[in-house]
Amino acid sequence: MGDASVYGTLRRLYRAGALTSYVMPSDEGPHRRYYGITERGRAQLAESRVAWADFARALTLLLEAHVEVTA
C-alpha cells in the first residue's frame, strides 16, 4: 500500500469524524501529524469488524461447499 493511499484514508476518516489529529513540531524535517481514534471511529470499527466476520463466514461456507462437491 502506498503512502498516498494511507494518508488519503486517514484524511477521509478524519473528515468523517472517526479520527482526531494534532501536529507536533519536528527537529528533523517537516512537522508531524498524529492521529487518534474517536468514539465514532470505534463504533465504525466495531461495525466493520462484524461486516467482515459475516463476509468471511459466508465465503468460508461457499469454499467448503465447493470442496465437498468436487471431492
N, C-alpha and C positions, 0 to 999 in steps of 0.2 A: 504494500500500500504506500503510495507516495505522500510526501509532506502536504501537497495541495489538498489531497483527499482528507487527510486527518484534520488540518486546520479549517477546511471548509465545513466539515462535520461539526467541529467544535463551535464555529460561528453560528451554524444553524441551530444547534442545541441551546446556545446562549440566547439567541433571539427568541426561541420558543419558551424561554423561562426555565429550562431544565438545568442550566448551569449558572454559576456566578463566576466572575473573573475579577482579577486585580493585577496591576502592573507593578513590578519591582525594578528599581534601577540595577544595572549590572556593571561591574568594573571591567568586564570583558565583553565588549560588543554592545549590541542594542539592548534595550530594556526587555525584561522577561515577563510574559503574561502567564498567570497561573489560573487554573480553573478548579471549581468545586461543584459538587452536585447539590441541587436544591431538593426540597421535599417533592416538588412537582417532578423533578427528574427521577427521584427514587420511585415515585408512583409509575412513571412511564417505563422505567426499567423493570419493575415488577410485572407490568402488563406485557412487556416484550418477552420476558422470560416465560410466561405462561403460553404466549402465542408460539414461541419457538419450541417449547416442550410438546405442544399439541401437534405442530408440524412434524417434528422429529418422530413422534409416536405414530402418526399416520404413515409417514414414509417407511418406517420400520415394518409396519404391518403389510404394506404393499410389497416390500422386498422379500419378506418372509413368505408371503403368499406366492410370489413368483418362484422362489426356491422350491416350495412344495410342489408346484405344478410341473416344474422342469425335472424334478428328481425322480 
